[in-house]
Amino acid sequence: MAASRPVQQPFPPLLTKKQTAEFYATTTRTIDRWLLHGVLPTDAKVVIGGSVRFRTAVLLAHIDGSTSEPNGGEA
C-alpha cells in the first residue's frame, strides 16, 4: 500500500502583510486601512514574536461571507 501524502494547500496557513495584499490584489497600505476601519476581521491578524501574519482561513471565510450577500445582507 502506498504511503499517503498530505494534501497540498493552495495557500499557506499564515500570510505576511505583503502576501495578504497580493492575495487581495491591493497594497499593504490598504491592508492597514482595512484593519483600521474594520473591513478585515480583526481575528485575521496575529502577531508572532513581533512579526505580523494573517490567518488565511479567516481571510477566505471573510471573502466567502462578504461575497455571498450583496449590499451587506440588506434587502
N, C-alpha and C positions, 0 to 999 in steps of 0.2 A: 504494500500500500504506500502511495506517495505521501510525503510529508506535506501538510497543508501550509500554504503561505499566508501571511497576514494580508488583508485586503488593503490595497493602496488607496489612501485617502486623497481626494483631489486637491485639498488644501491642508497645510499643517495645522495642528490644533491651536497654535498661537501665532499671531502675525505681529510684525513690527508696525510702527505707525506708517512707515513708507509703504509696506506691503498692503496695509489696510487702505491707504489712499489709492494704490494701484487697483485693489480689489473693487473699489467704488468708482474708479476712473476719475479721480479728483486729486487735490493737493493735500499735503499734510496740514497746511493752514486751515483748510476747510474741515478736516477731521477735528482739529482743535475747536473750531467754531461750532461744529455739530455737537460735540461733547458739552460745550459751554451752554448751548441753547436747548439741550435735551433731545436733539434729533436722533442721536445714537443712544442706545441703552447704556446706563452707567455701569451695569454689571459686565459689559463687554470689555472694559478696561481693567487691566490687572498690572500691578507694579511688582516686579520680582527683582530684589536686590538693586533697586534704583532704575531698572530698565522697564520701560512701558511696553506692554504687549496687549493684544486684543484677542479675545476668545472668538475663534472662527465660528463655532457652533452658535454662539449668541448672535453674531452678525448675520449668519444665514437665517436664523429664526426671525430676526428683525426684518430682513428683506422679505421673507415669506409672509409675515404678518402685515407688513406695510403695503404690500402689493395686492393682497387678496381682497381688501376692501377699499374701493375708490373713495376719495374725499374723506378719508379718515374714519370710515364707517358710518358717516352721517347720511341720512336719507334725504 
